[in-house]
Amino acid sequence: INITGTKTYNANVNFIPAQLTAGNIVNGDTVNLTGSATVASQNVATYNSFATNSLISSNSNYIATGGTVSVNITPATLTYNATPTSMTYGNSVPALSGTVTGFVGGETQATATTGTLGFSTLASNTSNVGSYLITGAGLTANNGNYNFVQAPSNSTALTINQRPINITGTKTYNANVNFIPAQLTAGNIVNGDTVNLT
């Protein structure tokens, strides 16, 4: 039997039948595999032989050893998760943080990656009110065992809120309680903005 297969990296060397396909089958036969096999390393790669092979064919006309082997371990996925945060329009961007999730087999950031985890944004003190992307970066997976993606929630993880206006004003006594915009001045204005009151 020629054996092909693929599994996602899981920090072990084992392949189980559900991850394998039996080839070189003739006469319309059906061949199912039981047992297991291992490869020489747990790391992402293509392997053309098994280190151990205890696979058994369900069809006695076929043997699960002696054929070709081509099995792949493909990268698992790690996710950068930005911690949601907010700021006031015109203020400095706060310190950004987050985590990385998706490690398998008891691995951790310290054991499975190199580099320095960091989070950043293109937003600044001049960015308008709204939601902004926070991006995680800085890590490299050992042996290419993981790919990195951004959590969907990262796209709106930074919220810029409206800036409060400080209002001052004066009017001459006119026997009523009303102030109109012409008697008021907007303060706490930043970035060279112009603010008129109505």
Buried (B, 14 or more C-beta within 10 A) or exposed (E): BEBBBBBBBBBEBEBBBEBBBBEEBEEEEEBEBEBBBBBEEBBBBEBEEBEEBEBBBBEEEBEBBEEEBBBBBBBBEBBBBBBBBEBBBBEEBEEBBBBBEBBBEEBEBEEBBEEEBBBBBEBEBEBEEEEBBBBBEBBEBEBBBBBBEBBEEBBBBBBBEEBEEEEEEEEEEEEEEEEEEEEBBBEEBEEEEEEEBE
